[in-house]
Amino acid sequence: MEPYSGKTLSWTQTAETIELRLHREPCNEIGSATLAELELFAEFLERSGETARGLVIYSTQPQGFCAGADLRELYRGIQGLETTARQDRVREFLSRIHRVFNQLDAASLVTVAAVHGVVFGGGFELALTCDMIVADRSARFCFPELRLGLIPGFGGIPRLKRDLGNGLVRDLLMTGRSINATKAAAVGLASQLVAPGEALRAARGIASQAAKFDREAAAAAKQFIKPVPYGALQEEIRLFCELMGRPTVEAALKKFVEDSGPQPYLP
């Protein structure tokens, strides 16, 4: 199929593997432009489902995989809105991102995230939609949302609860601390830990290996061991929008936007 090259991401399909590249500067923040192109990718994924056997998602940005939601765009979008209008706008965005992430999560092909550097917030949540995460030693995983008076909104907590023990989930959520790639591999978050610069090569190897097996059997196994927690995901949207209505959140976003540091999302 024809490759696609957009402003924030691109994809190609070679033989039975699709590769999705994130390339929005500075660190693949997910805003309206990225969401629109992710929706295009979801349509492509649905069309190519009969031929593709594996999907690899990675970043070309040196800072990392993805720093999460575009908080500056979020702040601009809610300024001046009454509480109900603000919540409605956020709910519409979240519903769209959840549709895409749920499709990635439930896709019948084997999906692998190759991550490095910053894997924060919505970027962490994107990686969690994949069947496996390959992390190079520079990777750091974090949910910093409580710093803004929010919870993760792109499906992170239900998916992390599905995949890992509640102890680590609570630690990441309640403290906002990051964990490094070694810790991620030790607790089973990352399926492979590799040297810096080697994550994409390893992820491609996994996708190639997965293509050797019967497609229907692989899809059945995935559905059995990786159910999508739809109910909890809907509850997450509700809670996020409820929190979004508070003035303290707008004040925290304002402080973030006005931060002159090069990476205000870092702990």
DRENKETI-785190 format. One line per 2 residues: number of its first residue (from 1); for each residue y, x, z of N, C-alpha, C, CB. Coordinates in nm, 3 decimals. Glycine has a CB too. Layout:
# DRENKETI-785190
NUM) Y/X/Z/Y/X/Z/Y/X/Z/Y/X/Z  ...
# end
This chain:
# DRENKETI-785190
1) -0.119/0.083/0.000/0.000/0.000/0.000/0.125/0.088/0.000/0.000/-0.095/0.122  0.238/0.028/-0.044/0.361/0.102/-0.055/0.414/0.142/0.083/0.465/0.020/-0.130
3) 0.463/0.266/0.096/0.521/0.308/0.223/0.656/0.239/0.245/0.538/0.461/0.228  0.701/0.241/0.369/0.830/0.183/0.405/0.909/0.287/0.480/0.813/0.053/0.490
5) 1.038/0.299/0.447/1.126/0.390/0.517/1.252/0.314/0.556/1.160/0.514/0.431  1.269/0.292/0.688/1.383/0.217/0.737/1.480/0.303/0.814/1.337/0.104/0.824
7) 1.577/0.240/0.877/1.678/0.312/0.952/1.625/0.363/1.086/1.799/0.224/0.975  1.528/0.292/1.143/1.480/0.328/1.277/1.334/0.370/1.279/1.499/0.212/1.371
9) 1.259/0.327/1.179/1.117/0.361/1.174/1.066/0.357/1.030/1.035/0.264/1.263  0.950/0.417/1.010/0.888/0.421/0.877/0.737/0.411/0.896/0.926/0.552/0.800
11) 0.669/0.372/0.788/0.524/0.373/0.796/0.461/0.402/0.661/0.472/0.239/0.849  0.340/0.454/0.668/0.259/0.482/0.551/0.116/0.442/0.582/0.269/0.632/0.509
13) 0.040/0.416/0.477/-0.103/0.394/0.494/-0.176/0.489/0.402/-0.142/0.246/0.466  -0.260/0.574/0.461/-0.340/0.669/0.386/-0.486/0.638/0.413/-0.306/0.815/0.424
15) -0.560/0.609/0.307/-0.700/0.570/0.322/-0.708/0.453/0.420/-0.787/0.691/0.372  -0.772/0.472/0.535/-0.791/0.362/0.629/-0.702/0.370/0.753/-0.934/0.356/0.670
17) -0.605/0.460/0.752/-0.520/0.479/0.869/-0.374/0.452/0.836/-0.536/0.621/0.923  -0.308/0.377/0.924/-0.164/0.352/0.915/-0.095/0.443/1.015/-0.130/0.202/0.941
19) 0.018/0.500/0.975/0.099/0.579/1.067/0.238/0.518/1.075/0.106/0.728/1.022  0.281/0.488/1.198/0.413/0.432/1.225/0.496/0.540/1.293/0.404/0.304/1.314
21) 0.604/0.580/1.227/0.690/0.687/1.278/0.820/0.628/1.331/0.719/0.793/1.168  0.857/0.664/1.452/0.983/0.623/1.513/1.084/0.735/1.492/0.966/0.589/1.664
23) 1.202/0.703/1.438/1.296/0.812/1.409/1.443/0.772/1.428/1.276/0.860/1.267  1.467/0.688/1.525/1.606/0.653/1.555/1.664/0.750/1.658/1.616/0.508/1.606
25) 1.776/0.811/1.628/1.840/0.901/1.724/1.915/0.820/1.830/1.938/0.999/1.652  1.925/0.870/1.956/1.872/1.000/1.998/1.725/0.997/2.041/1.954/1.053/2.111
27) 1.677/0.881/2.092/1.538/0.880/2.141/1.473/0.743/2.120/1.533/0.918/2.289  1.492/0.688/2.000/1.422/0.564/1.959/1.447/0.445/2.050/1.274/0.591/1.954
29) 1.570/0.431/2.100/1.605/0.314/2.181/1.580/0.187/2.100/1.752/0.321/2.228  1.523/0.087/2.165/1.483/-0.035/2.096/1.593/-0.141/2.111/1.347/-0.089/2.151
31) 1.664/-0.164/2.003/1.765/-0.268/1.996/1.735/-0.363/1.883/1.905/-0.207/1.980  1.835/-0.435/1.837/1.813/-0.537/1.735/1.765/-0.478/1.603/1.939/-0.616/1.712
33) 1.817/-0.360/1.565/1.776/-0.299/1.438/1.629/-0.257/1.443/1.865/-0.178/1.405  1.590/-0.193/1.553/1.450/-0.152/1.567/1.358/-0.273/1.574/1.432/-0.065/1.692
35) 1.400/-0.376/1.648/1.318/-0.496/1.658/1.296/-0.560/1.521/1.383/-0.597/1.753  1.402/-0.569/1.441/1.388/-0.629/1.307/1.288/-0.550/1.223/1.524/-0.634/1.236
37) 1.291/-0.418/1.234/1.197/-0.338/1.155/1.057/-0.343/1.214/1.245/-0.193/1.146  1.045/-0.356/1.345/0.913/-0.376/1.405/0.852/-0.508/1.359/0.923/-0.372/1.559
39) 0.935/-0.610/1.343/0.885/-0.738/1.292/0.836/-0.725/1.148/0.994/-0.845/1.301  0.906/-0.645/1.068/0.858/-0.618/0.933/0.725/-0.544/0.938/0.962/-0.535/0.854
41) 0.713/-0.450/1.031/0.587/-0.378/1.044/0.474/-0.470/1.085/0.600/-0.265/1.144  0.502/-0.564/1.174/0.399/-0.659/1.218/0.349/-0.741/1.099/0.455/-0.753/1.328
43) 0.440/-0.779/1.009/0.398/-0.852/0.889/0.312/-0.763/0.800/0.521/-0.901/0.811  0.351/-0.637/0.786/0.272/-0.543/0.707/0.134/-0.524/0.769/0.344/-0.408/0.697
45) 0.130/-0.513/0.901/0.002/-0.491/0.970/-0.091/-0.609/0.947/0.025/-0.470/1.120  -0.037/-0.729/0.948/-0.119/-0.847/0.924/-0.175/-0.847/0.782/-0.038/-0.973/0.948
47) -0.093/-0.805/0.685/-0.139/-0.803/0.545/-0.242/-0.694/0.522/-0.020/-0.782/0.451  -0.228/-0.581/0.591/-0.315/-0.466/0.567/-0.439/-0.468/0.654/-0.239/-0.338/0.589
49) -0.455/-0.574/0.731/-0.564/-0.578/0.829/-0.703/-0.569/0.769/-0.554/-0.701/0.906  -0.719/-0.606/0.645/-0.851/-0.603/0.584/-0.894/-0.463/0.542/-0.854/-0.694/0.464
51) -0.798/-0.372/0.529/-0.832/-0.238/0.480/-0.815/-0.130/0.586/-0.747/-0.204/0.360  -0.714/-0.143/0.672/-0.687/-0.039/0.771/-0.787/-0.043/0.885/-0.544/-0.052/0.825
53) -0.822/0.073/0.937/-0.915/0.082/1.050/-0.852/0.145/1.172/-1.037/0.161/1.010  -0.739/0.213/1.152/-0.674/0.279/1.264/-0.523/0.281/1.247/-0.727/0.421/1.279
55) -0.452/0.285/1.359/-0.306/0.293/1.360/-0.263/0.402/1.458/-0.242/0.155/1.398  -0.174/0.490/1.413/-0.117/0.595/1.497/0.034/0.572/1.504/-0.151/0.738/1.442
57) 0.088/0.567/1.626/0.232/0.552/1.647/0.284/0.680/1.711/0.264/0.426/1.736  0.391/0.735/1.653/0.447/0.858/1.709/0.596/0.867/1.679/0.374/0.981/1.653
59) 0.662/0.963/1.741/0.806/0.983/1.726/0.834/1.117/1.659/0.876/0.975/1.863  0.938/1.119/1.577/0.984/1.245/1.519/1.104/1.301/1.595/1.021/1.225/1.372
61) 1.149/1.232/1.699/1.265/1.277/1.775/1.224/1.380/1.880/1.335/1.158/1.841  1.295/1.492/1.889/1.253/1.598/1.982/1.260/1.557/2.128/1.339/1.720/1.962
63) 1.348/1.462/2.164/1.361/1.425/2.306/1.239/1.350/2.358/1.484/1.339/2.326  1.167/1.284/2.271/1.049/1.215/2.320/1.004/1.100/2.233/1.074/1.166/2.455
65) 0.913/1.022/2.288/0.853/0.909/2.218/0.952/0.793/2.207/0.726/0.863/2.290  1.005/0.749/2.321/1.101/0.639/2.321/1.162/0.626/2.459/1.034/0.506/2.278
67) 1.295/0.613/2.464/1.365/0.601/2.592/1.375/0.458/2.640/1.503/0.659/2.579  1.324/0.362/2.563/1.324/0.223/2.607/1.424/0.137/2.535/1.350/0.216/2.753
69) 1.465/0.029/2.599/1.557/-0.066/2.537/1.694/-0.002/2.516/1.570/-0.192/2.624  1.764/-0.052/2.414/1.901/-0.008/2.387/1.992/-0.081/2.486/1.944/-0.038/2.237
71) 2.018/-0.018/2.599/2.092/-0.083/2.707/2.239/-0.099/2.673/2.077/-0.004/2.836  2.292/-0.012/2.592/2.432/-0.026/2.551/2.449/-0.152/2.465/2.479/0.100/2.472
73) 2.356/-0.173/2.373/2.363/-0.294/2.293/2.342/-0.418/2.380/2.259/-0.289/2.181  2.251/-0.410/2.475/2.228/-0.522/2.566/2.354/-0.556/2.643/2.114/-0.489/2.664
75) 2.422/-0.456/2.694/2.544/-0.479/2.771/2.652/-0.545/2.684/2.597/-0.347/2.829  2.672/-0.494/2.563/2.771/-0.553/2.474/2.736/-0.698/2.442/2.782/-0.472/2.344
77) 2.607/-0.727/2.430/2.564/-0.860/2.391/2.582/-0.966/2.499/2.422/-0.856/2.352  2.587/-0.925/2.626/2.599/-1.024/2.733/2.738/-1.033/2.790/2.502/-0.992/2.842
79) 2.826/-0.942/2.753/2.961/-0.944/2.809/3.030/-1.076/2.778/3.044/-0.826/2.754  3.090/-1.135/2.880/3.168/-1.256/2.860/3.088/-1.384/2.853/3.245/-1.243/2.740
81) 2.957/-1.375/2.858/2.874/-1.495/2.848/2.851/-1.556/2.986/2.739/-1.462/2.782  2.847/-1.688/2.989/2.808/-1.758/3.110/2.660/-1.729/3.138/2.834/-1.910/3.097
83) 2.618/-1.755/3.261/2.482/-1.719/3.302/2.376/-1.778/3.211/2.458/-1.764/3.442  2.385/-1.907/3.181/2.282/-1.972/3.099/2.279/-1.914/2.959/2.306/-2.122/3.093
85) 2.396/-1.892/2.899/2.402/-1.836/2.764/2.347/-1.694/2.761/2.546/-1.837/2.712  2.377/-1.618/2.867/2.325/-1.481/2.877/2.173/-1.482/2.884/2.384/-1.409/3.001
87) 2.119/-1.568/2.967/1.974/-1.576/2.981/1.907/-1.622/2.852/1.937/-1.671/3.095  1.968/-1.716/2.783/1.912/-1.765/2.656/1.909/-1.654/2.552/1.993/-1.884/2.604
89) 2.015/-1.575/2.546/2.019/-1.466/2.448/1.911/-1.361/2.478/2.158/-1.399/2.447  1.898/-1.327/2.604/1.797/-1.229/2.642/1.657/-1.285/2.619/1.814/-1.188/2.790
91) 1.636/-1.413/2.652/1.505/-1.474/2.633/1.463/-1.472/2.485/1.506/-1.619/2.686  1.558/-1.498/2.397/1.526/-1.498/2.253/1.483/-1.358/2.208/1.648/-1.546/2.169
93) 1.554/-1.254/2.255/1.518/-1.117/2.220/1.381/-1.081/2.276/1.624/-1.019/2.272  1.358/-1.114/2.403/1.230/-1.082/2.465/1.115/-1.155/2.397/1.233/-1.117/2.613
95) 1.135/-1.280/2.360/1.029/-1.355/2.294/0.991/-1.289/2.162/1.072/-1.500/2.270  1.091/-1.239/2.091/1.063/-1.171/1.964/0.988/-1.040/1.987/1.194/-1.144/1.889
97) 1.032/-0.960/2.084/0.965/-0.832/2.108/0.824/-0.854/2.161/1.045/-0.746/2.207  0.804/-0.957/2.242/0.670/-0.987/2.291/0.577/-1.028/2.178/0.676/-1.098/2.397
99) 0.627/-1.103/2.081/0.541/-1.141/1.967/0.490/-1.018/1.895/0.617/-1.233/1.868  0.578/-0.922/1.872/0.538/-0.799/1.803/0.442/-0.718/1.889/0.662/-0.714/1.768
101) 0.476/-0.698/2.015/0.392/-0.617/2.103/0.256/-0.683/2.125/0.462/-0.595/2.238  0.253/-0.816/2.134/0.125/-0.885/2.149/0.039/-0.867/2.025/0.146/-1.033/2.177
103) 0.101/-0.866/1.908/0.024/-0.845/1.786/-0.033/-0.704/1.782/0.111/-0.870/1.662  0.046/-0.606/1.823/-0.005/-0.468/1.830/-0.119/-0.459/1.929/0.107/-0.370/1.868
105) -0.103/-0.524/2.044/-0.204/-0.520/2.149/-0.336/-0.581/2.102/-0.154/-0.595/2.273  -0.327/-0.692/2.028/-0.446/-0.766/1.989/-0.500/-0.726/1.851/-0.416/-0.914/1.989
107) -0.436/-0.632/1.783/-0.479/-0.593/1.649/-0.625/-0.551/1.647/-0.391/-0.479/1.596  -0.695/-0.586/1.542/-0.839/-0.558/1.537/-0.869/-0.411/1.510/-0.904/-0.642/1.430
109) -0.772/-0.337/1.460/-0.795/-0.195/1.434/-0.769/-0.113/1.561/-0.705/-0.146/1.317  -0.815/0.012/1.562/-0.797/0.101/1.675/-0.656/0.159/1.671/-0.903/0.215/1.676
111) -0.583/0.147/1.782/-0.444/0.192/1.786/-0.427/0.305/1.885/-0.350/0.075/1.822  -0.351/0.407/1.845/-0.333/0.527/1.927/-0.185/0.563/1.929/-0.418/0.645/1.873
113) -0.130/0.582/2.049/0.006/0.632/2.064/0.000/0.782/2.090/0.082/0.559/2.180  0.072/0.859/2.009/0.083/1.004/2.030/0.221/1.028/2.090/0.063/1.084/1.895
115) 0.225/1.066/2.218/0.354/1.070/2.288/0.388/1.211/2.336/0.352/0.975/2.406  0.519/1.233/2.348/0.571/1.357/2.405/0.704/1.326/2.470/0.586/1.469/2.295
117) 0.749/1.413/2.557/0.881/1.397/2.617/0.897/1.264/2.688/0.986/1.410/2.512  1.012/1.200/2.665/1.049/1.076/2.732/0.962/0.960/2.683/1.197/1.044/2.708
119) 0.893/0.894/2.776/0.816/0.772/2.750/0.858/0.674/2.859/0.657/0.798/2.749  0.977/0.617/2.843/1.041/0.541/2.950/1.057/0.394/2.913/1.177/0.602/2.983
121) 1.053/0.309/3.014/1.086/0.168/2.995/1.014/0.105/2.879/1.233/0.153/2.976  1.090/0.050/2.785/1.030/-0.015/2.669/0.945/0.077/2.584/1.137/-0.074/2.584
123) 0.974/0.208/2.587/0.889/0.303/2.515/0.753/0.317/2.580/0.957/0.438/2.508  0.751/0.316/2.713/0.626/0.316/2.789/0.549/0.187/2.756/0.653/0.328/2.942
125) 0.621/0.077/2.750/0.559/-0.052/2.721/0.500/-0.056/2.580/0.660/-0.164/2.738  0.568/0.006/2.484/0.514/0.015/2.349/0.385/0.096/2.349/0.616/0.078/2.252
127) 0.384/0.209/2.418/0.263/0.291/2.426/0.147/0.214/2.488/0.290/0.419/2.506  0.178/0.128/2.587/0.074/0.052/2.655/0.011/-0.056/2.568/0.130/-0.011/2.779
129) 0.074/-0.092/2.457/0.009/-0.187/2.366/-0.107/-0.122/2.293/0.111/-0.242/2.266  -0.109/0.011/2.288/-0.211/0.082/2.213/-0.341/0.094/2.292/-0.161/0.221/2.174
131) -0.450/0.110/2.220/-0.581/0.124/2.283/-0.592/0.255/2.360/-0.691/0.116/2.178  -0.529/0.359/2.308/-0.535/0.491/2.370/-0.400/0.559/2.359/-0.644/0.578/2.305
133) -0.369/0.641/2.458/-0.248/0.723/2.459/-0.290/0.869/2.462/-0.155/0.689/2.580  -0.244/0.945/2.364/-0.263/1.090/2.363/-0.130/1.152/2.402/-0.314/1.143/2.222
135) -0.129/1.227/2.509/-0.004/1.283/2.562/-0.003/1.434/2.555/0.017/1.238/2.707  0.106/1.490/2.499/0.120/1.635/2.512/0.183/1.663/2.649/0.206/1.695/2.395
137) 0.176/1.786/2.691/0.210/1.820/2.830/0.357/1.798/2.864/0.173/1.963/2.858  0.440/1.775/2.765/0.581/1.749/2.793/0.609/1.603/2.828/0.666/1.789/2.673
139) 0.511/1.515/2.810/0.534/1.371/2.827/0.562/1.335/2.972/0.414/1.293/2.777  0.654/1.240/2.992/0.686/1.185/3.123/0.695/1.033/3.109/0.821/1.245/3.180
141) 0.628/0.964/3.198/0.619/0.818/3.193/0.698/0.759/3.309/0.471/0.772/3.198  0.777/0.655/3.282/0.863/0.601/3.387/0.905/0.458/3.356/0.986/0.689/3.406
143) 0.916/0.376/3.462/0.979/0.244/3.454/1.107/0.250/3.539/0.881/0.129/3.505  1.222/0.277/3.479/1.345/0.289/3.558/1.420/0.158/3.577/1.436/0.388/3.493
145) 1.361/0.046/3.537/1.436/-0.081/3.532/1.491/-0.126/3.667/1.348/-0.188/3.478  1.421/-0.098/3.778/1.472/-0.143/3.907/1.607/-0.079/3.941/1.373/-0.112/4.016
147) 1.639/0.033/3.879/1.770/0.095/3.899/1.882/0.003/3.850/1.776/0.230/3.826  1.848/-0.087/3.758/1.945/-0.181/3.702/1.933/-0.320/3.763/1.928/-0.190/3.552
149) 1.844/-0.335/3.861/1.823/-0.466/3.919/1.732/-0.554/3.836/1.954/-0.535/3.939  1.651/-0.493/3.750/1.562/-0.567/3.660/1.417/-0.522/3.681/1.604/-0.546/3.513
151) 1.327/-0.588/3.611/1.189/-0.544/3.599/1.164/-0.508/3.453/1.089/-0.654/3.649  1.058/-0.435/3.421/1.024/-0.414/3.280/1.011/-0.550/3.209/0.893/-0.332/3.267
153) 1.061/-0.559/3.087/1.064/-0.687/3.019/0.986/-0.695/2.891/1.200/-0.723/2.990  0.927/-0.584/2.846/0.854/-0.582/2.718/0.703/-0.589/2.738/0.890/-0.457/2.639
155) 0.658/-0.633/2.856/0.515/-0.650/2.879/0.450/-0.539/2.957/0.447/-0.664/2.752  0.529/-0.450/3.017/0.473/-0.331/3.079/0.385/-0.355/3.200/0.581/-0.242/3.117
157) 0.431/-0.438/3.294/0.356/-0.454/3.417/0.222/-0.526/3.395/0.439/-0.530/3.519  0.218/-0.639/3.322/0.086/-0.700/3.297/-0.012/-0.606/3.227/0.103/-0.825/3.213
159) 0.039/-0.527/3.133/-0.052/-0.436/3.062/-0.095/-0.320/3.149/0.014/-0.382/2.935  -0.004/-0.268/3.231/-0.041/-0.158/3.319/-0.139/-0.206/3.426/0.084/-0.096/3.384
161) -0.119/-0.327/3.477/-0.213/-0.384/3.574/-0.351/-0.403/3.512/-0.161/-0.519/3.627  -0.354/-0.439/3.385/-0.481/-0.456/3.315/-0.555/-0.323/3.306/-0.459/-0.514/3.175
163) -0.481/-0.216/3.285/-0.543/-0.087/3.253/-0.564/0.004/3.373/-0.460/-0.017/3.153  -0.483/-0.013/3.479/-0.488/0.081/3.591/-0.487/0.007/3.725/-0.369/0.177/3.585
165) -0.505/0.083/3.831/-0.504/0.024/3.964/-0.365/-0.015/4.009/-0.564/0.120/4.062  -0.360/-0.113/4.098/-0.232/-0.164/4.145/-0.151/-0.060/4.222/-0.253/-0.284/4.232
167) -0.217/0.037/4.283/-0.144/0.138/4.359/-0.046/0.214/4.272/-0.240/0.235/4.423  -0.091/0.259/4.156/-0.002/0.333/4.066/0.103/0.241/4.006/-0.083/0.401/3.955
169) 0.065/0.117/3.976/0.161/0.022/3.921/0.277/0.004/4.018/0.094/-0.114/3.892  0.246/-0.016/4.144/0.351/-0.037/4.245/0.437/0.087/4.261/0.289/-0.076/4.380
171) 0.374/0.203/4.257/0.449/0.328/4.271/0.551/0.342/4.158/0.352/0.450/4.272  0.506/0.324/4.035/0.595/0.338/3.921/0.706/0.233/3.923/0.516/0.328/3.792
173) 0.670/0.111/3.955/0.767/0.002/3.950/0.868/0.012/4.064/0.696/-0.132/3.956  0.821/0.032/4.185/0.907/0.023/4.301/0.992/0.148/4.328/0.824/-0.006/4.421
175) 0.948/0.262/4.277/1.023/0.385/4.301/1.106/0.429/4.181/0.930/0.495/4.340  1.066/0.386/4.059/1.136/0.433/3.940/1.108/0.578/3.907/1.282/0.414/3.957
177) 1.014/0.639/3.982/0.983/0.780/3.957/0.902/0.795/3.828/0.907/0.840/4.075  0.911/0.913/3.769/0.828/0.942/3.652/0.703/1.017/3.695/0.908/1.023/3.547
179) 0.600/1.006/3.614/0.482/1.090/3.633/0.465/1.175/3.508/0.353/1.004/3.661  0.412/1.294/3.524/0.396/1.382/3.410/0.264/1.355/3.338/0.404/1.528/3.454
181) 0.244/1.425/3.229/0.126/1.401/3.146/-0.003/1.435/3.218/0.136/1.481/3.018  0.000/1.537/3.302/-0.121/1.575/3.376/-0.164/1.463/3.469/-0.097/1.704/3.456
183) -0.067/1.405/3.542/-0.097/1.292/3.630/-0.145/1.172/3.548/0.027/1.255/3.714  -0.080/1.147/3.434/-0.118/1.034/3.349/-0.263/1.045/3.304/-0.026/1.025/3.227
185) -0.305/1.166/3.271/-0.443/1.187/3.229/-0.538/1.172/3.347/-0.460/1.325/3.165  -0.496/1.220/3.464/-0.582/1.216/3.582/-0.613/1.072/3.625/-0.517/1.291/3.697
187) -0.517/0.981/3.609/-0.538/0.842/3.653/-0.591/0.753/3.541/-0.408/0.783/3.706  -0.610/0.810/3.421/-0.666/0.732/3.312/-0.565/0.663/3.224/-0.757/0.633/3.365
189) -0.436/0.689/3.247/-0.334/0.630/3.160/-0.338/0.692/3.021/-0.194/0.647/3.221  -0.349/0.823/3.015/-0.364/0.895/2.890/-0.511/0.930/2.870/-0.277/1.023/2.887
191) -0.562/0.905/2.751/-0.703/0.935/2.724/-0.725/1.082/2.692/-0.754/0.849/2.610  -0.620/1.148/2.643/-0.628/1.291/2.615/-0.498/1.358/2.654/-0.660/1.316/2.466
193) -0.509/1.480/2.707/-0.395/1.565/2.739/-0.405/1.687/2.650/-0.392/1.604/2.892  -0.299/1.713/2.574/-0.304/1.821/2.476/-0.182/1.911/2.490/-0.312/1.764/2.333
195) -0.188/2.026/2.424/-0.077/2.121/2.429/0.045/2.062/2.358/-0.118/2.255/2.364  0.163/2.109/2.393/0.284/2.060/2.326/0.274/2.072/2.173/0.407/2.138/2.376
197) 0.311/1.965/2.106/0.307/1.963/1.961/0.174/1.924/1.901/0.345/2.094/1.910  0.072/1.899/1.985/-0.061/1.871/1.935/-0.102/1.724/1.945/-0.160/1.955/2.010
199) -0.016/1.637/1.997/-0.055/1.498/2.020/-0.083/1.424/1.889/0.054/1.425/2.097  -0.001/1.444/1.788/-0.021/1.374/1.662/-0.152/1.415/1.596/0.097/1.400/1.567
201) -0.181/1.545/1.598/-0.307/1.591/1.539/-0.426/1.527/1.610/-0.318/1.745/1.547  -0.422/1.524/1.743/-0.532/1.466/1.819/-0.543/1.315/1.792/-0.513/1.491/1.969
203) -0.430/1.246/1.785/-0.432/1.102/1.759/-0.489/1.071/1.622/-0.291/1.044/1.771  -0.455/1.152/1.525/-0.511/1.134/1.391/-0.663/1.154/1.393/-0.447/1.233/1.292
205) -0.709/1.247/1.474/-0.853/1.268/1.486/-0.924/1.148/1.544/-0.880/1.389/1.570  -0.862/1.085/1.644/-0.920/0.964/1.703/-0.927/0.853/1.600/-0.839/0.918/1.825
207) -0.819/0.832/1.526/-0.816/0.726/1.425/-0.920/0.751/1.317/-0.676/0.716/1.362  -0.937/0.877/1.278/-1.037/0.910/1.178/-1.178/0.884/1.228/-1.023/1.056/1.136
209) -1.204/0.919/1.354/-1.335/0.894/1.413/-1.364/0.744/1.422/-1.345/0.957/1.553  -1.263/0.666/1.461/-1.280/0.522/1.475/-1.314/0.455/1.343/-1.155/0.459/1.533
211) -1.265/0.512/1.234/-1.288/0.453/1.101/-1.434/0.462/1.058/-1.200/0.522/0.998  -1.514/0.541/1.127/-1.654/0.558/1.089/-1.742/0.442/1.135/-1.707/0.687/1.146
213) -1.692/0.360/1.228/-1.776/0.258/1.289/-1.755/0.121/1.224/-1.748/0.249/1.437  -1.853/0.034/1.249/-1.847/-0.101/1.194/-1.721/-0.172/1.245/-1.974/-0.181/1.232
215) -1.644/-0.226/1.152/-1.516/-0.286/1.188/-1.532/-0.406/1.281/-1.441/-0.327/1.063  -1.623/-0.495/1.251/-1.638/-0.616/1.331/-1.687/-0.584/1.472/-1.735/-0.713/1.263
217) -1.777/-0.488/1.483/-1.826/-0.448/1.615/-1.714/-0.385/1.697/-1.944/-0.351/1.603  -1.633/-0.302/1.633/-1.521/-0.238/1.703/-1.420/-0.343/1.749/-1.453/-0.134/1.612
219) -1.392/-0.441/1.665/-1.297/-0.546/1.700/-1.350/-0.630/1.816/-1.269/-0.635/1.579  -1.480/-0.659/1.815/-1.540/-0.737/1.924/-1.534/-0.660/2.055/-1.685/-0.774/1.890
221) -1.563/-0.530/2.049/-1.558/-0.447/2.170/-1.416/-0.443/2.227/-1.606/-0.304/2.139  -1.318/-0.431/2.138/-1.179/-0.426/2.183/-1.138/-0.557/2.249/-1.087/-0.394/2.065
223) -1.176/-0.667/2.190/-1.139/-0.797/2.245/-1.201/-0.817/2.384/-1.184/-0.910/2.151  -1.319/-0.762/2.404/-1.390/-0.775/2.530/-1.328/-0.690/2.640/-1.536/-0.738/2.512
225) -1.294/-0.565/2.608/-1.248/-0.471/2.710/-1.096/-0.467/2.726/-1.298/-0.334/2.679  -1.022/-0.532/2.633/-0.876/-0.522/2.635/-0.814/-0.659/2.607/-0.826/-0.419/2.531
227) -0.840/-0.757/2.692/-0.780/-0.890/2.670/-0.629/-0.885/2.689/-0.842/-0.993/2.767  -0.558/-0.962/2.609/-0.412/-0.967/2.620/-0.375/-1.065/2.732/-0.346/-1.010/2.484
229) -0.300/-1.022/2.833/-0.267/-1.109/2.948/-0.150/-1.204/2.917/-0.232/-1.023/3.071  -0.173/-1.299/2.829/-0.064/-1.383/2.778/0.010/-1.457/2.890/-0.119/-1.484/2.679
231) -0.062/-1.513/2.987/0.003/-1.588/3.093/0.098/-1.502/3.174/-0.101/-1.648/3.183  0.052/-1.383/3.214/0.137/-1.294/3.292/0.256/-1.244/3.210/0.055/-1.175/3.342
233) 0.237/-1.227/3.080/0.347/-1.184/2.994/0.458/-1.289/2.988/0.296/-1.155/2.852  0.419/-1.416/2.982/0.519/-1.523/2.984/0.592/-1.528/3.117/0.453/-1.658/2.955
235) 0.521/-1.504/3.225/0.583/-1.502/3.356/0.681/-1.386/3.367/0.477/-1.493/3.466  0.648/-1.275/3.305/0.739/-1.160/3.305/0.871/-1.196/3.238/0.674/-1.040/3.235
237) 0.865/-1.264/3.124/0.987/-1.306/3.055/1.071/-1.395/3.146/0.953/-1.380/2.924  1.006/-1.489/3.212/1.079/-1.580/3.301/1.150/-1.504/3.412/0.983/-1.684/3.361
239) 1.079/-1.412/3.477/1.137/-1.336/3.587/1.251/-1.247/3.539/1.030/-1.252/3.655  1.233/-1.184/3.424/1.337/-1.095/3.371/1.465/-1.175/3.345/1.288/-1.026/3.240
241) 1.451/-1.291/3.281/1.570/-1.372/3.250/1.636/-1.423/3.377/1.532/-1.489/3.160  1.557/-1.455/3.478/1.612/-1.499/3.605/1.697/-1.389/3.668/1.500/-1.542/3.702
243) 1.643/-1.267/3.668/1.717/-1.154/3.723/1.840/-1.122/3.639/1.626/-1.032/3.731  1.830/-1.143/3.508/1.938/-1.110/3.417/2.063/-1.194/3.444/1.893/-1.129/3.275
245) 2.048/-1.307/3.509/2.162/-1.393/3.535/2.251/-1.346/3.648/2.115/-1.530/3.565  2.213/-1.241/3.719/2.290/-1.198/3.836/2.403/-1.102/3.797/2.197/-1.131/3.937
247) 2.520/-1.116/3.859/2.633/-1.027/3.829/2.600/-0.880/3.857/2.755/-1.068/3.911  2.512/-0.853/3.953/2.479/-0.714/3.986/2.416/-0.641/3.869/2.386/-0.710/4.106
249) 2.344/-0.715/3.784/2.281/-0.653/3.667/2.386/-0.611/3.566/2.180/-0.748/3.602  2.482/-0.698/3.541/2.590/-0.662/3.448/2.667/-0.542/3.499/2.685/-0.781/3.426
251) 2.691/-0.537/3.630/2.762/-0.422/3.688/2.681/-0.294/3.672/2.791/-0.447/3.836  2.548/-0.302/3.691/2.463/-0.184/3.675/2.460/-0.138/3.530/2.321/-0.214/3.724
253) 2.455/-0.233/3.438/2.458/-0.197/3.296/2.591/-0.133/3.259/2.433/-0.322/3.208  2.699/-0.184/3.313/2.832/-0.126/3.287/2.836/0.018/3.334/2.942/-0.208/3.358
255) 2.783/0.044/3.453/2.780/0.180/3.506/2.697/0.271/3.414/2.722/0.182/3.649  2.584/0.219/3.365/2.500/0.297/3.274/2.576/0.330/3.146/2.370/0.221/3.241
257) 2.641/0.229/3.088/2.712/0.248/2.961/2.824/0.349/2.976/2.767/0.116/2.911  2.888/0.351/3.090/3.002/0.440/3.112/2.960/0.579/3.156/3.094/0.381/3.214
259) 2.831/0.600/3.178/2.781/0.732/3.218/2.801/0.829/3.102/2.631/0.726/3.260  2.867/0.940/3.128/2.896/1.037/3.022/2.786/1.140/3.005/3.025/1.106/3.050
261) 2.681/1.132/3.086/2.571/1.228/3.073/2.495/1.212/2.944/2.476/1.214/3.189  2.432/1.318/2.895/2.360/1.310/2.768/2.236/1.223/2.773/2.321/1.448/2.723
263) 2.176/1.207/2.892/2.054/1.128/2.906/2.062/1.045/3.035/1.929/1.221/2.908  2.146/0.941/3.036/2.163/0.865/3.160/2.040/0.788/3.204/2.276/0.770/3.145
265) 1.940/0.777/3.114/1.818/0.704/3.150/1.722/0.790/3.229/1.750/0.653/3.026  1.749/0.920/3.238/1.656/1.008/3.311/1.676/0.992/3.462/1.675/1.155/3.269
267) 1.566/0.997/3.539/1.579/0.990/3.685/1.659/1.109/3.738/1.439/0.985/3.753
# end
